[in-house]
Amino acid sequence: MFEGFGRRLTAVEEAALRCLCAVDAASAISWGVPHDDEEIVARGRATLARLMESDLV
């Protein structure tokens, strides 16, 4: 549960957060591959895997 604002996120905010996580992960992968940054690529892939394994997508 995210409580960064002292309250639970609304359904719309939760959906936006999921989308932003996916976009950030894809961006990390697309930048990391041509720059041979395996750590960034691994982090992006791990984020996508967590999103797919959970009901967050």
N, C-alpha and C positions, 0 to 999 in steps of 0.2 A: 504494500500500500504506500502510495506517495502522499506525503503530508508536508510538502515544502512550503505550502501557503497556509498551514495551520488548519487545513480542511481536506477532505477527500476530493479527488478530481471528479468533475462531472463526466457523464458518458461521452459527451462531445470532446472534452479535453483528453479523456483516455484514448479515444479513437485517433485524435490528432497525434498523441504521443506515439502510438503504435506506428502510424504512417511515417512520422519523422524518424523513428528508429530505423525503419526499413530503408528510407531514402539515405540516411546517414551511412548505413551499412553498405548499400550499393555504391555510394560515392567513395567510401574507403577502398572497396575492392577495385573499382575502376581506376582509382589513382594509384593504388599499391601495386597492381600487376605490372604496368609499364615502367614503374620506378623500382621494381624488384624489392619492394618493401614487404617481406613475408609476414612481419608482425602485424602490420595494418590490415593486410589481406586476411590473416587468421582472425583478427578481431571482428572484421566485417562479416566473415562467414559464421563465426560463433554467434553473433547477434542474430543473423538470419535463421540459424538453426534453433536458437532459443525461441524466436517468434513462431517458427513452424511447429515446434514441439508443444508449445502452450496453446491456449485458445486465444492468444493475443492477435492473431491475424484474422 
